[in-house]
């Protein structure tokens, strides 16, 4: 199942994608009032206006069962019932205001250096544990599908990385690797954006390759990663969360990273150094897992692709990332650099 969050008339609303079409969840539930049967279908025990995706996750397996019944009801109405019943619930992708499926996740944690290709021709070791960074999760920090990301005037470069987001569905602490997948509710996509312009600010003329020999350089380099990724709008999440049962093998997915439809990078999730179970287990020993947390698992290629300083983007240019079986996340670009389009 694919569940998304969007904004309509100032309100956050949930919707479900069924056979490629988008249906407002609350209005689907209301449509049963028009079903001409003795016992109409029943889904939730209370009105779901104001329901968030994390509320469904907190219901654990009962929430998933309800969503499956809603999905089956939509298919029944379309094939054996009266499709007119769903007229008010249907939404168009290009006409809704997409939000991140979890607009303000409790934690958005990014794994760094999780592909062997990242370490090719480097003198330091591949990490034996998932290392990374916590990003801001406020409404300024995160973007939804089809939203615009802004390249600020002071950033000469921009990098976009296609990453798999693992969505936590249950609370837990000190979880064994063998049980870690029980805490995963589903998957989403994260475009992990940053700017290498921060390297110049932090490192000056120092050689970045010395960072594992000189603690000062290492600390300065780590700061470039954090400040760059903390820039407003530099994390796009979505377009929806795909429930875990829809992705039986998360290590066998093709990955594409595109600029305005042109492929720039391709990978395979089998390339993960630290897998999902190991990452969930490790992080659960640091902080208590909560429904709605998202861990994005790093690039499956080299390290994303870079918009170089002399590359100018037009108003119709866009970043696009895709994971096989999960979806396509697109974000249009405002290039505020000199000669860019804003």
PAZAPA-4460 file (N, C-alpha, C; in steps of 0.05 Angstrom, whole numbers, plus 32768, in hexadecimal, padded with zeros to 4 digits):
% residues 342
    n_x    n_y    n_z   ca_x   ca_y   ca_z    c_x    c_y    c_z   seq   type   mol
   8011   7FE8   8000   8000   8000   8000   8011   8019   8000     1      X     A
   8007   802E   7FF4   8016   8047   7FF2   8005   805D   7FFF     2      X     A
   800F   8069   8014   8001   807E   8024   8010   8098   8022     3      X     A
   8002   80AE   801C   800E   80C8   8019   8000   80DC   802A     4      X     A
   800D   80F3   802E   8002   810A   803C   8002   8122   8029     5      X     A
   7FEB   8130   8029   7FEA   8148   8019   7FDB   815E   8028     6      X     A
   7FDC   8176   801E   7FCE   818D   802B   7FB8   8196   8019     7      X     A
   7FA0   819A   8025   7F89   81A4   8016   7F79   81B6   8028     8      X     A
   7F74   81CF   801F   7F66   81E3   802F   7F73   81E7   804A     9      X     A
   7F8D   81E6   804A   7F9C   81EB   8063   7F9E   81D4   8075    10      X     A
   7F93   81BD   806E   7F93   81A6   8080   7FA4   818F   8074    11      X     A
   7FB3   8182   8086   7FC2   816A   807E   7FAF   8153   807B    12      X     A
   7FB0   8144   8065   7F9E   812E   8060   7FAE   8115   8057    13      X     A
   7FA3   80FE   805C   7FAF   80E5   8053   7FA1   80DB   803A    14      X     A
   7FB0   80CE   8029   7FA5   80C2   8010   7FB3   80A8   800B    15      X     A
   7FA7   8098   7FFA   7FB1   807D   7FF3   7FB3   807C   7FD5    16      X     A
   7FC8   806F   7FCB   7FCB   806A   7FAF   7FC3   804D   7FA9    17      X     A
   7FAF   804A   7F98   7FA5   8030   7F90   7FA5   802E   7F72    18      X     A
   7FB4   801B   7F67   7FB5   8017   7F4A   7FBC   8031   7F3C    19      X     A
   7FCE   8041   7F47   7FD8   8059   7F3B   7FC7   8072   7F3F    20      X     A
   7FB1   8070   7F4C   7F9F   8086   7F51   7FA0   808E   7F6F    21      X     A
   7F9C   80A8   7F75   7F9E   80B2   7F90   7F82   80B7   7F9B    22      X     A
   7F7D   80AC   7FB4   7F62   80AF   7FC0   7F66   80BA   7FDD    23      X     A
   7F57   80D0   7FE2   7F57   80DB   7FFD   7F4B   80C7   8010    24      X     A
   7F5A   80C0   8026   7F52   80AB   8038   7F38   80B1   8047    25      X     A
   7F36   80C9   8050   7F1E   80D1   805F   7F05   80D0   804E    26      X     A
   7F07   80D9   8035   7EF0   80DA   8023   7EE9   80BE   8019    27      X     A
   7EFD   80AC   8016   7EF6   8090   8010   7EE5   8084   8026    28      X     A
   7EED   808A   803F   7EDE   807F   8056   7EC1   808A   8056    29      X     A
   7EBE   80A4   804F   7EA4   80B0   804E   7E93   80A4   8038    30      X     A
   7E9F   809B   8023   7E90   8091   800C   7E7F   8079   8012    31      X     A
   7E86   806A   8027   7E76   8052   802E   7E59   8059   8035    32      X     A
   7E54   8072   803C   7E39   807B   8043   7E26   8079   802B    33      X     A
   7E32   8078   8013   7E21   8076   7FFA   7E20   805A   7FEF    34      X     A
   7E2E   8047   7FFC   7E2D   802B   7FF3   7E12   801F   7FF9    35      X     A
   7E04   8014   7FE5   7DE9   8009   7FE9   7DEA   7FEC   7FF0    36      X     A
   7DF3   7FE6   8008   7DF3   7FCB   8012   7DE8   7FCC   802E    37      X     A
   7DDF   7FB5   8038   7DD3   7FB3   8053   7DE7   7FBB   8069    38      X     A
   7E00   7FB0   8066   7E15   7FB6   8079   7E2C   7FC4   806B    39      X     A
   7E2D   7FDF   806C   7E43   7FED   805E   7E5E   7FE6   806A    40      X     A
   7E73   7FE9   805A   7E8E   7FE4   8065   7E94   7FF8   807C    41      X     A
   7EA5   7FEF   808F   7EAD   8000   80A5   7ECB   7FFD   80A9    42      X     A
   7ED9   8014   80AC   7EF6   8013   80AE   7F00   801C   80C9    43      X     A
   7EFD   8036   80CF   7F07   8041   80E8   7EF1   8044   80FD    44      X     A
   7EF9   8043   8116   7EE5   8045   812C   7EDE   8062   8132    45      X     A
   7EED   8074   8126   7EE7   8091   812A   7EEE   80A0   8111    46      X     A
   7EE4   80B9   810F   7EEA   80C9   80F8   7F08   80CD   80F5    47      X     A
   7F12   80CD   80DD   7F2F   80CE   80D9   7F39   80E9   80D0    48      X     A
   7F28   80FD   80D1   7F31   8118   80CB   7F47   8120   80DE    49      X     A
   7F5D   8129   80D3   7F75   812F   80E4   7F87   8118   80E9    50      X     A
   7F80   8100   80E0   7F92   80E9   80E2   7FAC   80EF   80D4    51      X     A
   7FC2   80E6   80E0   7FDD   80E8   80D4   7FE7   80CB   80CE    52      X     A
   7FFA   80C9   80BD   8005   80AF   80B7   8011   80A2   80D0    53      X     A
   801D   80B2   80E2   8028   80A6   80FB   8012   809B   810D    54      X     A
   7FFA   80A6   810A   7FE3   809C   811A   7FDC   8080   8110    55      X     A
   7FDD   807C   80F6   7FD8   8061   80EB   7FEE   804E   80F3    56      X     A
   8007   8057   80F3   801D   8046   80FB   801A   803D   8118    57      X     A
   8012   8050   8129   800F   8049   8145   7FFA   8034   814A    58      X     A
   7FE7   8030   8136   7FD3   801B   8139   7FDF   7FFF   8132    59      X     A
   7FF8   7FFF   812A   8006   7FE6   8124   7FF7   7FD5   810F    60      X     A
   7FF4   7FBB   8114   7FE8   7FAA   8100   7FCB   7FB0   80FB    61      X     A
   7FBC   7FBA   810F   7FA0   7FC1   810A   7F9E   7FD8   80F6    62      X     A
   7FB1   7FEB   80F7   7FB1   8000   80E3   7FB6   7FF6   80C7    63      X     A
   7FC8   7FE3   80C4   7FCD   7FD7   80AA   7FB5   7FC8   80A0    64      X     A
   7FA7   7FB9   80B1   7F8F   7FAB   80A9   7F7A   7FBE   809F    65      X     A
   7F76   7FD5   80AC   7F63   7FE8   80A3   7F6A   7FF3   8088    66      X     A
   7F83   7FF9   8084   7F8C   8003   806A   7F87   7FEF   8054    67      X     A
   7F8C   7FD5   805A   7F87   7FC0   8046   7F6A   7FBF   803F    68      X     A
   7F58   7FC2   8053   7F3C   7FC1   804D   7F33   7FD9   803C    69      X     A
   7F3F   7FF0   8042   7F39   8008   8032   7F42   8003   8015    70      X     A
   7F5A   7FF9   8012   7F64   7FF3   7FF7   7F52   7FDF   7FE8    71      X     A
   7F4A   7FCA   7FF5   7F38   7FB6   7FE9   7F1D   7FC3   7FE2    72      X     A
   7F13   7FD4   7FF3   7EFA   7FE2   7FEE   7EFB   7FF3   7FD5    73      X     A
   7F11   8002   7FD2   7F15   8013   7FBA   7F15   8001   7FA1    74      X     A
   7F23   7FEB   7FA2   7F24   7FDA   7F8A   7F08   7FCD   7F85    75      X     A
   7EFA   7FC6   7F9A   7EDF   7FBB   7F96   7ECC   7FCF   7F8A    76      X     A
   7ECD   7FE8   7F93   7EBC   7FFD   7F88   7EC2   8001   7F6B    77      X     A
   7EDC   8001   7F64   7EE4   8006   7F48   7EDD   7FF0   7F35    78      X     A
   7EDD   7FD7   7F3F   7ED9   7FC0   7F2D   7EBD   7FB4   7F2E    79      X     A
   7EB1   7FB3   7F46   7E98   7FA6   7F4A   7E82   7FB8   7F54    80      X     A
   7E89   7FCF   7F5E   7E75   7FE1   7F69   7E70   7FF9   7F56    81      X     A
   7E6D   8010   7F62   7E68   8028   7F53   7E7F   803C   7F57    82      X     A
   7E91   803F   7F43   7EA8   8051   7F45   7EA0   806E   7F4C    83      X     A
   7E87   8075   7F46   7E7E   8090   7F4C   7E7F   8097   7F6A    84      X     A
   7E7F   8081   7F7B   7E80   8085   7F98   7E9A   8092   7FA0    85      X     A
   7EAF   808F   7F90   7ECA   809A   7F97   7ECF   80B5   7F8A    86      X     A
   7EBB   80C1   7F7F   7EC0   80DA   7F6F   7ECC   80F0   7F80    87      X     A
   7EC4   80F2   7F99   7ECE   8108   7FAA   7EEA   8102   7FB6    88      X     A
   7EF1   80E8   7FB6   7F0A   80E0   7FC2   7F22   80E2   7FAF    89      X     A
   7F1D   80E1   7F95   7F32   80DF   7F82   7F42   80F9   7F80    90      X     A
   7F5C   80F8   7F7F   7F6E   810F   7F7D   7F82   810B   7F66    91      X     A
   7F8C   8121   7F5B   7F9F   8120   7F45   7FBB   8127   7F4F    92      X     A
   7FCF   8118   7F47   7FEA   811C   7F51   7FF4   8139   7F4D    93      X     A
   7FEF   8144   7F36   7FFA   815F   7F2F   7FE9   8175   7F3B    94      X     A
   7FD3   816F   7F48   7FC1   8184   7F52   7FC0   8185   7F71    95      X     A
   7FCF   8174   7F7E   7FCE   8174   7F9C   7FE9   8180   7FA6    96      X     A
   7FE8   818A   7FBE   8000   8194   7FCB   800C   817D   7FDC    97      X     A
   8020   8171   7FD1   802D   815A   7FDE   803D   8163   7FF6    98      X     A
   803B   8155   800C   804C   8158   8023   805D   813F   8027    99      X     A
   8073   8141   8036   8080   8128   803E   806B   8115   804A   100      X     A
   806C   80FB   8045   8057   80E9   8050   8055   80EB   806E   101      X     A
   806C   80F0   807C   806D   80F6   8098   8078   8113   809A   102      X     A
   8068   8127   809B   8071   8143   8098   8087   814B   80AB   103      X     A
   8086   8142   80C4   809B   8148   80D8   80A2   812F   80E7   104      X     A
   80B2   811E   80DB   80BA   8105   80E8   80C9   810A   8102   105      X     A
   80C6   80F9   8116   80D5   80FC   812F   80F3   80FE   812B   106      X     A
   80FD   80EE   8118   811A   80EF   8111   811C   80E9   80F3   107      X     A
   812E   80F8   80E6   8136   80F1   80CA   8154   80EE   80CB   108      X     A
   815D   80D5   80CB   8179   80CE   80CE   8184   80C4   80B4   109      X     A
   819A   80D0   80AA   81A6   80C8   8091   81C0   80B9   8096   110      X     A
   81C3   80A2   8088   81DB   8091   8089   81EE   809B   8074   111      X     A
   8207   80A1   807D   821B   80AA   806A   822E   8093   8062   112      X     A
   8238   8095   804A   824C   8081   8041   8242   8065   8042   113      X     A
   822A   805F   8038   821F   8044   803A   8221   8035   8020   114      X     A
   8231   803E   800D   8235   8030   7FF4   8253   802B   7FF1   115      X     A
   825C   8013   7FE9   8278   800E   7FE4   8285   8021   7FD0   116      X     A
   8275   802A   7FBC   8280   803C   7FA8   828A   8056   7FB4   117      X     A
   827D   805E   7FCA   8285   8077   7FD7   82A3   8076   7FE0   118      X     A
   82AC   805E   7FE6   82C7   805B   7FF2   82DC   8054   7FDD   119      X     A
   82D4   8051   7FC4   82E8   804A   7FB0   82FD   8061   7FAE   120      X     A
   8316   8059   7FAD   832D   806B   7FAA   8330   807D   7FC3   121      X     A
   8324   8075   7FDA   8328   8084   7FF3   8339   8073   8005   122      X     A
   8348   8080   8017   835B   8072   8028   8350   8069   8042   123      X     A
   8336   8070   8048   832B   8068   8062   8318   8051   8060   124      X     A
   8312   8045   8077   8303   802C   8077   82E5   8030   8073   125      X     A
   82D8   801C   8068   82BB   801B   8067   82B1   8017   8083   126      X     A
   829D   8027   808C   8294   8025   80A8   8286   800B   80AF   127      X     A
   828B   8001   80C7   827F   7FE8   80D0   8264   7FED   80DD   128      X     A
   825C   8006   80E0   8242   800C   80EC   8236   8023   80DD   129      X     A
   821B   8026   80DE   820E   803C   80D0   8214   8057   80DD   130      X     A
   8222   8068   80CF   8228   8083   80DA   8219   8098   80C9   131      X     A
   8212   80AE   80D5   8204   80C2   80C5   81FD   80DA   80D5   132      X     A
   81E5   80E5   80D0   81DE   8100   80DB   81BF   8101   80DE   133      X     A
   81B7   8111   80F2   819A   8117   80F5   8194   8132   80E8   134      X     A
   8180   8132   80D8   8179   814B   80CA   8162   8159   80D9   135      X     A
   815F   8174   80D4   8147   8181   80DD   812E   8176   80D0   136      X     A
   8117   8176   80DE   80FF   816A   80D3   80E7   817E   80D4   137      X     A
   80ED   8198   80D6   80D6   81AB   80D6   80CB   81AF   80BA   138      X     A
   80B6   81BF   80B8   80A8   81C2   809F   80B9   81D2   808B   139      X     A
   80CD   81E1   8094   80E0   81EF   8082   80F5   81DC   8077   140      X     A
   80FC   81C8   8086   8112   81B6   807F   810B   81A2   806A   141      X     A
   80F2   8197   806B   80EA   8181   805A   80D7   818A   8044   142      X     A
   80DB   817D   802D   80CA   8182   8016   80BA   8169   800F   143      X     A
   80A3   816C   8002   8094   8156   7FF7   8098   8153   7FDA   144      X     A
   808C   813F   7FCE   808C   813A   7FB1   8082   8153   7FA2   145      X     A
   8090   815A   7F8C   8089   816F   7F7A   808D   818B   7F86   146      X     A
   8097   818D   7F9F   809E   81A7   7FAA   80B8   81B1   7F9E   147      X     A
   80BE   81CB   7FA2   80D6   81D7   7F97   80EC   81D9   7FAC   148      X     A
   8104   81D1   7FA4   811B   81D5   7FB5   812B   81ED   7FAA   149      X     A
   8134   81FD   7FBD   8142   8216   7FB6   8160   8213   7FB9   150      X     A
   8170   8219   7FA5   818D   821A   7FA7   8194   8237   7FAE   151      X     A
   819D   823D   7FC7   81A2   8258   7FCF   81B9   8265   7FBF   152      X     A
   81B9   8280   7FBF   81CD   828F   7FAF   81E9   8288   7FB8   153      X     A
   81ED   8282   7FD2   8209   827E   7FDC   8213   8262   7FD8   154      X     A
   8202   8250   7FCD   820B   8235   7FC8   8213   8232   7FAB   155      X     A
   822C   822E   7FA6   8235   822C   7F8A   822E   8211   7F7E   156      X     A
   822B   81FC   7F8F   8225   81E1   7F85   820D   81D6   7F94   157      X     A
   8204   81C0   7F89   81ED   81B2   7F96   81EF   8194   7F8F   158      X     A
   81EA   8183   7FA3   81EC   8166   7F9E   81D2   8159   7FA6   159      X     A
   81C8   8147   7F95   81AF   8138   7F9A   81B5   811A   7F9B   160      X     A
   81AB   810D   7FB0   81B0   80F1   7FB4   8196   80E1   7FB8   161      X     A
   8194   80CB   7FAA   817C   80BA   7FAB   817F   80A5   7FC1   162      X     A
   816E   80A7   7FD6   8172   8096   7FED   8157   8089   7FF5   163      X     A
   815A   8071   8000   8143   8062   8009   813D   806A   8026   164      X     A
   8124   8072   802B   811C   8079   8046   810D   8062   8054   165      X     A
   8118   8059   806A   810B   8043   807A   80FA   8050   8090   166      X     A
   80E0   804A   8090   80CD   8057   80A1   80C7   8044   80B9   167      X     A
   80CC   804E   80D1   80C8   803E   80E9   80AA   803F   80F1   168      X     A
   809F   8028   80F9   8082   8027   8100   807C   8020   811D   169      X     A
   8091   8019   812C   808C   8011   8148   80A1   801C   815A   170      X     A
   809A   8022   8173   80AD   802A   8187   80BE   8013   8190   171      X     A
   80D7   8019   8196   80E9   8003   819F   8104   800D   81A7   172      X     A
   8112   7FFD   81B7   812C   8004   81C1   813D   7FEB   81C3   173      X     A
   8156   7FED   81BC   8169   7FD7   81BE   815F   7FBE   81AF   174      X     A
   8159   7FC2   8196   814D   7FAD   8185   8163   7F9C   8179   175      X     A
   815F   7F82   817A   8172   7F6F   816D   816F   7F71   814F   176      X     A
   8185   7F6D   8141   8184   7F6E   8123   816F   7F5A   8118   177      X     A
   816C   7F43   8124   815A   7F2F   811A   813D   7F38   811C   178      X     A
   8137   7F4C   812D   811C   7F55   8131   8117   7F71   8125   179      X     A
   812C   7F7D   8119   812B   7F99   8111   8115   7F9E   80FC   180      X     A
   8112   7F8B   80E9   80FF   7F90   80D4   80E2   7F91   80DE   181      X     A
   80DD   7F86   80F5   80C2   7F88   8101   80BA   7FA4   8108   182      X     A
   80CE   7FB6   810A   80C9   7FD2   8111   80C7   7FE4   80F8   183      X     A
   80CB   7FD9   80E1   80C9   7FE8   80C8   80AC   7FE7   80BE   184      X     A
   80A0   7FFF   80B9   8085   8000   80AF   8084   8001   8090   185      X     A
   8098   800E   8085   8099   8010   8068   80B1   8020   805E   186      X     A
   80AF   8029   8045   80C5   8037   8038   80BB   8050   802A   187      X     A
   80CD   8063   8029   80C8   807B   8019   80E2   8083   800B   188      X     A
   80E2   8099   7FFD   80FA   80A3   7FF0   8103   80BD   7FFD   189      X     A
   811D   80C1   7FFE   8129   80D9   8008   813E   80E3   7FF4   190      X     A
   813A   80FC   7FEB   814E   8109   7FDB   8160   8119   7FEE   191      X     A
   8177   810E   7FF4   818A   811A   8007   819B   812F   7FF8   192      X     A
   8194   8148   7FFC   81A2   815E   7FEE   81B5   816C   7FFF   193      X     A
   81CB   8176   7FF3   81DF   8185   8002   81EF   8196   7FEE   194      X     A
   8201   81A6   7FF8   8212   81B7   7FE7   822F   81B4   7FF0   195      X     A
   8241   81AE   7FDC   825D   81AC   7FE2   826A   81C7   7FE7   196      X     A
   825A   81DD   7FE3   8265   81F7   7FE8   826E   81FA   8005   197      X     A
   8262   81EA   8017   8269   81EB   8034   8285   81E1   8038   198      X     A
   828F   81D0   8026   82AB   81C6   802A   82BF   81DD   8029   199      X     A
   82BA   81EF   8017   82CC   8206   8014   82CB   8217   802D   200      X     A
   82B3   821B   8038   82B0   822B   8051   82BF   821E   8068   201      X     A
   82BC   8204   806B   82C8   81F7   8082   82E5   81EF   807F   202      X     A
   82ED   81E6   8067   8307   81DB   8064   831B   81EE   8058   203      X     A
   8312   8202   8049   8324   8214   803C   8336   8205   8028   204      X     A
   8350   8207   802B   8363   81FA   8019   836D   81DF   8024   205      X     A
   8361   81D6   803A   836A   81BD   8046   8360   81A5   8035   206      X     A
   8370   8190   8035   8369   8178   8025   8355   8167   8034   207      X     A
   833E   8163   8029   8329   8153   8036   8331   8137   803C   208      X     A
   8343   812C   802B   834B   8110   802F   835B   810C   8049   209      X     A
   8363   8121   8056   8372   811F   806F   8360   811E   8087   210      X     A
   8345   811E   8083   8333   8121   809A   8334   8109   80AD   211      X     A
   833E   80F1   80A4   833F   80DB   80B7   835B   80DA   80C5   212      X     A
   836C   80ED   80BE   8386   80EF   80CC   8387   8108   80DE   213      X     A
   8376   811B   80D8   8376   8135   80E6   835A   8139   80F1   214      X     A
   8356   8138   810B   833C   813B   8117   832F   8156   8111   215      X     A
   833F   816A   810F   8334   8185   8108   8327   8185   80ED   216      X     A
   8335   8179   80D9   8329   8178   80BE   8311   8166   80BE   217      X     A
   8311   8150   80CD   82FA   813E   80CF   82E2   814D   80DA   218      X     A
   82E6   815D   80EF   82D0   816C   80FC   82C5   8181   80E9   219      X     A
   82D7   818F   80DB   82CE   81A3   80C8   82BF   8196   80B1   220      X     A
   82C8   817F   80A7   82BA   8172   8092   829E   8168   809B   221      X     A
   829C   815E   80B3   8282   8155   80BE   826F   816D   80BF   222      X     A
   8279   8184   80C7   8268   819C   80C8   825D   81A4   80AD   223      X     A
   826D   81A0   8098   8263   81A7   807D   824B   8196   8076   224      X     A
   824C   817C   807D   8236   816A   8077   821D   8172   8087   225      X     A
   8220   8178   80A0   8209   817F   80B1   81FC   8199   80A8   226      X     A
   820C   81AE   80A5   8200   81C8   809E   81F4   81C8   8082   227      X     A
   8201   81BA   8070   81F6   81B9   8055   81DB   81AB   8055   228      X     A
   81D9   8194   8062   81C1   8185   8062   81AB   8191   8074   229      X     A
   81B2   81A4   8085   819F   81B1   8096   8192   81C9   8088   230      X     A
   819B   81CF   8070   8190   81E5   8061   8172   81E0   805C   231      X     A
   8162   81F5   805E   8145   81F3   8059   8140   81E6   803E   232      X     A
   812E   81D2   803E   8125   81C5   8025   8139   81B2   8019   233      X     A
   814E   81AB   8027   8162   8199   801B   815D   817B   8021   234      X     A
   8145   8175   8029   813D   8159   802C   8120   8156   8021   235      X     A
   811D   8148   800B   8103   8142   8000   80FC   8125   8007   236      X     A
   80E3   8121   8010   80DA   8107   8019   80C0   8100   800C   237      X     A
   80BD   80E7   8002   80A4   80DF   7FF6   80A8   80CD   7FDE   238      X     A
   8095   80CC   7FCC   807B   80DA   7FCD   8068   80CF   7FE2   239      X     A
   806C   80B6   7FEA   805B   80A8   7FFD   806B   8094   800C   240      X     A
   805F   8087   801F   806B   8070   802C   805E   8057   8021   241      X     A
   806F   8044   8018   8067   802A   800E   806A   8016   8025   242      X     A
   8054   8008   802C   8055   7FF6   8042   8069   7FDF   803D   243      X     A
   8073   7FD4   8052   808A   7FC1   8051   8083   7FA8   803F   244      X     A
   806A   7F9F   8041   8064   7F86   8032   8065   7F8A   8014   245      X     A
   8064   7FA4   800B   8065   7FA9   7FEE   8082   7FA7   7FE3   246      X     A
   8096   7FA6   7FF5   80B2   7FA6   7FED   80BF   7F8D   7FFA   247      X     A
   80BB   7F76   7FEF   80C4   7F5D   7FFC   80E3   7F5C   7FFF   248      X     A
   80F1   7F68   7FEC   810F   7F68   7FED   811A   7F84   7FE9   249      X     A
   811E   7F93   7FFE   8128   7FAF   7FFB   8145   7FB0   7FF1   250      X     A
   8152   7F99   7FEF   816E   7F99   7FE5   8170   7F91   7FC8   251      X     A
   815A   7F92   7FBA   815A   7F8A   7F9D   814A   7F9F   7F8D   252      X     A
   814F   7FB8   7F93   8140   7FCE   7F85   8153   7FDE   7F75   253      X     A
   814C   7FE3   7F5C   815B   7FF6   7F4B   8156   8012   7F54   254      X     A
   816A   8023   7F51   8169   803F   7F5A   8172   8051   7F43   255      X     A
   8162   8067   7F3F   816A   807B   7F2B   816A   8096   7F37   256      X     A
   817D   80A7   7F2E   817F   80C2   7F36   8180   80D3   7F1C   257      X     A
   816D   80E5   7F19   816B   80F3   7EFF   816A   8111   7F03   258      X     A
   8173   8120   7EEF   816F   813D   7EEE   815F   8143   7ED6   259      X     A
   8147   814D   7EDA   8134   8154   7EC5   8131   813D   7EB1   260      X     A
   812E   8125   7EBB   812A   810D   7EAB   8143   8100   7EA0   261      X     A
   815A   810C   7EA3   8173   8101   7E99   8180   80F1   7EAF   262      X     A
   8185   80D7   7EAB   8192   80C6   7EC0   81AE   80D0   7EC6   263      X     A
   81B3   80D4   7EDF   81CE   80DC   7EE8   81DC   80C7   7EF9   264      X     A
   81CC   80B5   7F05   81D7   80A1   7F16   81C4   8089   7F18   265      X     A
   81CF   8071   7F1A   81BF   8059   7F1C   81CC   8047   7F30   266      X     A
   81BC   8038   7F3F   81C8   8027   7F53   81B5   8010   7F5A   267      X     A
   81BD   8000   7F6D   81AD   7FE9   7F77   81B0   7FE8   7F95   268      X     A
   8199   7FE4   7FA2   8199   7FE5   7FC0   81AA   7FCE   7FCC   269      X     A
   81B1   7FBA   7FBD   81C2   7FA5   7FC7   81DD   7FB0   7FD0   270      X     A
   81E3   7FC9   7FC7   81FD   7FD5   7FCD   8200   7FDF   7FEA   271      X     A
   81EB   7FDD   7FFA   81ED   7FE8   8015   8203   7FDA   8026   272      X     A
   8214   7FEA   8032   8228   7FE0   8044   821B   7FD7   805E   273      X     A
   820C   7FE9   806B   81FC   7FE2   8082   81DF   7FE0   807B   274      X     A
   81D3   7FC8   807F   81B8   7FC3   8077   81A3   7FCF   808A   275      X     A
   818A   7FCC   8083   8174   7FD8   8092   8173   7FCD   80AE   276      X     A
   8174   7FB2   80B1   8171   7FA6   80CB   8188   7FAF   80DE   277      X     A
   81A0   7FB0   80D3   81B7   7FB8   80E3   81B4   7FD6   80EC   278      X     A
   81AB   7FE6   80D9   81A8   8003   80DF   8193   8008   80F4   279      X     A
   817C   7FFB   80F1   8166   7FFE   8104   816F   7FF5   8120   280      X     A
   817C   7FDE   8121   8185   7FD4   813A   819A   7FE7   8147   281      X     A
   81AD   7FF0   8137   81C2   8001   8142   81B6   801B   814D   282      X     A
   81A5   8028   813E   819A   8042   8146   8188   803E   815F   283      X     A
   817B   8027   8161   8169   8022   8178   8179   8020   8192   284      X     A
   8193   801C   8190   81A3   801C   81A8   81AC   8038   81B0   285      X     A
   81A7   804B   819F   81AF   8067   81A4   8196   8077   81AE   286      X     A
   8180   8074   819F   8168   8082   81A7   8150   806F   81A3   287      X     A
   813A   8075   81B2   8122   8065   81B0   8114   806A   8195   288      X     A
   810F   8055   8187   8100   8057   816D   80E3   8060   8173   289      X     A
   80D9   8070   8161   80BD   8079   8162   80B0   8077   8147   290      X     A
   8096   8072   8146   8088   8071   812B   808C   808B   811C   291      X     A
   8093   8089   8103   8097   80A0   80F2   80B4   80A8   80EE   292      X     A
   80C6   809D   80FD   80E2   80A2   80F8   80EA   8098   80DD   293      X     A
   80FC   80A6   80D0   8106   809E   80B5   8124   809D   80B5   294      X     A
   812F   8086   80AC   814C   8083   80A9   8151   8081   808B   295      X     A
   8160   8094   807F   8166   8091   8062   8182   8086   805F   296      X     A
   8183   8071   804E   8199   805E   804E   81B1   8064   803E   297      X     A
   81B3   807D   8035   81CB   8084   8025   81C8   807F   8007   298      X     A
   81DB   8088   7FF8   81DA   8085   7FDB   81E2   8068   7FD4   299      X     A
   81D7   805E   7FBF   81DE   8043   7FB5   81F2   8045   7F9D   300      X     A
   81FA   805E   7F97   820E   8062   7F82   8227   806F   7F8E   301      X     A
   8232   8082   7F80   824B   808F   7F8A   8244   80A1   7FA1   302      X     A
   8236   80B6   7F9D   822D   80C8   7FB3   821B   80DD   7FA7   303      X     A
   8207   80D5   7F98   81F6   80E9   7F8B   8204   80F6   7F74   304      X     A
   81F7   810A   7F68   8205   8119   7F52   8203   8137   7F5A   305      X     A
   8216   8146   7F4E   8219   8162   7F56   8211   8175   7F40   306      X     A
   8202   818A   7F47   81FD   81A1   7F36   8215   81B3   7F39   307      X     A
   8227   81B4   7F25   8240   81C3   7F28   823B   81E1   7F27   308      X     A
   8250   81F0   7F2F   824D   820D   7F32   8246   821A   7F17   309      X     A
   824F   820F   7F01   824A   821C   7EE7   8232   8211   7ED9   310      X     A
   8222   8201   7EE7   820A   81F4   7EDB   81F1   8203   7EE5   311      X     A
   81E3   8210   7ED2   81CB   821F   7ED9   81B2   8210   7ED3   312      X     A
   819E   8212   7EE4   8185   8203   7EE1   816E   8215   7EDA   313      X     A
   815C   820B   7EC9   8145   821A   7EC1   812E   8215   7ED4   314      X     A
   8118   8225   7ED0   8101   8223   7EE2   80F3   8208   7EE0   315      X     A
   80F7   81F9   7ECA   80E9   81E0   7EC7   80FB   81C8   7ECE   316      X     A
   8113   81CD   7ED7   8125   81B7   7EDF   811C   81AB   7EFA   317      X     A
   8123   8192   7EFD   811A   8184   7F16   812D   816D   7F1C   318      X     A
   812F   8168   7F37   813C   8150   7F41   8127   8139   7F41   319      X     A
   8130   8121   7F3B   811D   810A   7F3C   812D   80F2   7F45   320      X     A
   8123   80E4   7F59   812F   80CB   7F62   8119   80B5   7F61   321      X     A
   8122   809D   7F5C   810F   8087   7F59   811C   806E   7F65   322      X     A
   810B   805F   7F75   8112   8045   7F7E   80FD   8031   7F73   323      X     A
   8107   801C   7F67   80F5   8008   7F5B   80E1   7FFE   7F6F   324      X     A
   80C7   7FFF   7F68   80B2   7FF4   7F79   80A9   8007   7F8F   325      X     A
   80B7   801E   7F93   80B0   8030   7FA8   80A4   804A   7F9D   326      X     A
   80B1   8055   7F88   80A5   806D   7F7D   80B9   8080   7F71   327      X     A
   80B0   8097   7F68   80C0   80AC   7F5C   80BB   80C6   7F6C   328      X     A
   80D0   80D3   7F75   80CE   80EC   7F85   80DA   8102   7F73   329      X     A
   80CA   8116   7F6D   80D3   812C   7F5B   80D1   8146   7F6A   330      X     A
   80E6   8157   7F67   80E6   8171   7F72   80F1   8186   7F5F   331      X     A
   80E2   819A   7F59   80EA   81AF   7F47   80FE   81C2   7F55   332      X     A
   810C   81D2   7F46   8124   81E0   7F50   8121   81FE   7F4C   333      X     A
   8126   820E   7F61   812A   822A   7F5F   8148   822F   7F62   334      X     A
   8155   8237   7F4D   8172   823C   7F4D   8177   825A   7F52   335      X     A
   817E   8262   7F6A   8182   827E   7F70   819E   8287   7F6B   336      X     A
   81AF   8276   7F61   81CA   827E   7F5B   81CA   8291   7F43   337      X     A
   81DF   82A0   7F3F   81DF   82B3   7F28   81D9   82A4   7F0E   338      X     A
   81C7   82AF   7EFE   81BF   82A5   7EE4   81AD   828C   7EE6   339      X     A
   81A5   8285   7EFF   8193   826E   7F02   8176   8278   7EFF   340      X     A
   8163   8265   7F01   8147   826C   7EFE   8139   826A   7F19   341      X     A
   812B   827E   7F21   811D   827D   7F3B   8101   8288   7F37   342      X     A
***
